[in-house]
């Protein structure tokens, strides 16, 4: 997620909570942790989640999450892939683990090629235990702050590919809605709904209820 819009970076907080046990194990201290900190660790941390990859497809670089991946780089807990419009905000970019800056007016085909190449590389090198996916719809060609030329079909194909790739490799994935700017709230809502529709499609395709 970006640094300039929200007070709290929910993807970074989620990553920290899920890998809290690993984080505390990597930072030895003579000071005993407080009881409420231990309770929080027991409640939220998952022992089998050590490496998280954030795939940020918002049209603006995920500089906020990138700052945390840099801060925690010695832990090897959080890795970030940001695919964004290079000329768009923020104008001073932060270093993600993987940055893919696209030119203005990038279309469906070129976007999906860049996404597939970068995501396959990130999955291969990071070997994440969990993927957090930011499904921004401000890549849409008529978005007020976008500068890219994706169609709604392109957004759908993007979301389906990201989810399918993760599930087919046995990697848990959680998706969140990202940026989107349109005075037509109904149209914007329909674009945000695409990720939910594609989650449902993948759920049915792989019969994921059997894993419960």
C-alpha positions in Angstrom: 0.0 0.0 0.0 1.0 3.6 -0.4 2.4 5.8 2.3 0.4 9.0 1.6 -3.2 7.9 1.9 -3.8 5.9 5.1 -2.7 6.5 8.7 -1.9 2.8 9.2 -0.5 0.4 6.6 -2.9 -2.6 7.0 -0.7 -4.9 4.9 2.4 -4.2 6.9 0.5 -4.6 10.2 -1.0 -7.9 9.0 2.5 -9.1 8.0 3.9 -8.2 11.3 1.2 -9.9 13.3 1.3 -13.1 11.3 5.1 -13.3 11.6 5.4 -12.0 15.2 6.8 -15.2 16.6 9.6 -15.2 14.1 10.3 -11.5 14.7 10.6 -11.9 18.4 12.8 -14.9 17.9 15.2 -12.9 15.8 15.5 -10.0 18.2 17.0 -11.2 21.5 16.6 -8.9 24.5 17.4 -9.0 28.2 14.0 -7.4 28.8 11.2 -9.8 29.4 8.2 -9.2 27.0 5.1 -7.8 28.6 2.2 -10.2 29.2 -0.1 -8.4 26.8 2.6 -8.7 24.1 2.8 -12.4 24.6 -1.0 -12.7 24.5 -1.1 -10.8 21.2 1.6 -13.1 19.8 -0.3 -16.2 20.8 -3.6 -14.9 19.4 -2.3 -13.6 16.0 0.9 -15.3 15.1 1.0 -18.4 12.9 4.0 -20.6 13.4 4.0 -21.7 9.8 4.0 -18.2 8.3 7.6 -16.9 8.1 7.8 -15.3 4.6 5.1 -13.0 3.2 5.0 -11.6 -0.3 2.8 -8.5 -0.9 1.8 -8.2 -4.6 0.7 -4.6 -5.0 -1.2 -3.9 -8.2 -2.4 -0.4 -7.3 -1.5 2.1 -10.0 0.6 4.0 -7.5 3.8 2.5 -6.2 3.4 0.7 -2.9 6.0 2.9 -1.2 4.4 2.5 2.3 4.7 -1.3 2.4 8.1 -1.1 0.7 9.4 1.0 3.6 8.5 -1.8 6.0 10.1 -4.5 3.8 13.3 -2.4 4.0 12.9 -1.9 7.7 12.5 -5.7 8.3 14.8 -6.9 5.6 17.2 -8.5 8.0 14.3 -10.7 9.3 13.4 -12.0 5.9 9.7 -11.7 6.8 8.2 -9.3 4.3 8.8 -9.0 0.6 7.1 -6.6 -1.8 6.3 -6.6 -5.5 4.9 -3.3 -6.8 3.7 -3.0 -10.4 2.7 0.6 -11.0 2.7 3.5 -13.4 6.2 4.9 -13.3 5.2 8.5 -13.9 2.5 8.5 -11.3 2.6 9.4 -7.6 4.8 9.1 -5.5 7.3 10.9 -7.7 10.1 9.9 -5.3 9.8 6.1 -5.2 10.9 3.9 -2.3 12.7 0.6 -3.1 10.4 -2.4 -3.1 11.9 -5.9 -3.2 10.7 -5.9 -6.8 9.6 -2.8 -8.7 7.9 -2.8 -12.1 7.4 0.7 -13.4 5.1 0.8 -16.4 4.8 3.5 -19.0 1.7 5.7 -19.4 -1.2 4.1 -21.4 0.1 0.6 -20.8 -2.7 -1.7 -22.2 -4.1 -5.1 -21.0 -1.7 -7.3 -23.0 1.6 -5.5 -22.0 0.4 -5.2 -18.4 -0.3 -8.9 -18.0 3.0 -9.8 -19.6 4.9 -7.6 -17.1 2.8 -9.0 -14.2 3.3 -12.6 -15.1 7.0 -12.3 -15.5 7.6 -10.3 -12.3 5.2 -12.4 -10.2 6.7 -15.7 -11.4 10.2 -14.4 -10.5 9.1 -13.2 -7.1 7.3 -16.4 -6.2 10.3 -18.4 -7.3 12.8 -16.4 -5.4 10.8 -15.5 -2.2 9.0 -18.9 -1.8 6.4 -17.2 0.3 4.2 -18.9 2.9 1.5 -16.4 2.2 0.6 -13.8 -0.5 -1.2 -10.6 0.3 -2.7 -9.2 -2.9 -3.6 -5.5 -3.3 -6.1 -5.5 -6.2 -6.2 -1.8 -7.1 -8.6 -0.8 -9.8 -7.1 2.6 -10.5 -5.3 0.9 -13.4 -8.6 1.3 -15.2 -8.3 3.4 -18.4 -10.9 6.0 -17.3 -9.7 6.3 -13.7 -9.2 9.9 -12.7 -5.8 9.3 -11.2 -4.6 6.3 -13.2 -2.7 7.0 -16.4 -2.8 3.3 -17.5 -5.2 1.9 -20.1 -6.5 -1.4 -18.7 -10.1 -2.4 -19.4 -12.4 -4.0 -16.9 -11.8 -7.3 -18.7 -8.1 -6.7 -18.2 -8.6 -6.2 -14.5 -10.6 -9.4 -14.3 -7.9 -11.3 -16.1 -5.3 -9.9 -13.9 -7.1 -10.8 -10.7 -8.0 -14.3 -11.9 -4.4 -15.0 -12.9 -2.9 -13.8 -9.6 -5.3 -15.9 -7.5 -5.0 -18.9 -9.8 -1.3 -18.8 -9.8 -1.0 -18.8 -6.0 -3.6 -21.5 -5.4 -2.2 -23.7 -8.1 1.2 -23.6 -6.4 -0.4 -24.3 -3.0 0.3 -20.8 -1.6 -2.4 -19.2 0.5 -3.5 -15.8 -0.8 -5.6 -13.1 0.8 -6.8 -10.2 -1.4 -7.8 -6.6 -0.4 -9.3 -3.9 -2.5 -7.0 -1.0 -3.5 -7.2 2.4 -5.2 -9.9 3.5 -7.5 -11.2 7.0 -8.3 -14.4 7.7 -10.1 -17.3 10.1 -9.6 -19.7 7.3 -10.7 -19.7 5.3 -7.4 -21.8 2.5 -8.8 -19.3 1.9 -11.6 -16.4 2.1 -9.2 -18.1 -0.4 -6.9 -18.6 -2.8 -9.8 -14.9 -2.7 -10.5 -14.0 -3.3 -6.9 -16.4 -6.3 -6.9 -14.3 -8.0 -9.6 -11.8 -9.3 -7.1 -14.6 -10.8 -5.0 -16.1 -12.4 -8.0 -12.8 -13.9 -9.0 -12.1 -15.2 -5.5 -15.5 -17.0 -5.8 -14.5 -18.4 -9.2 -11.2 -19.8 -7.9 -12.9 -21.2 -4.8 -15.3 -23.2 -7.1 -12.6 -24.1 -9.6 -10.4 -25.8 -7.0 -13.2 -26.9 -4.7 -11.4 -25.2 -1.8 -14.1 -26.0 0.7 -12.6 -29.5 0.8 -9.5 -28.0 2.5 -11.5 -26.8 5.5 
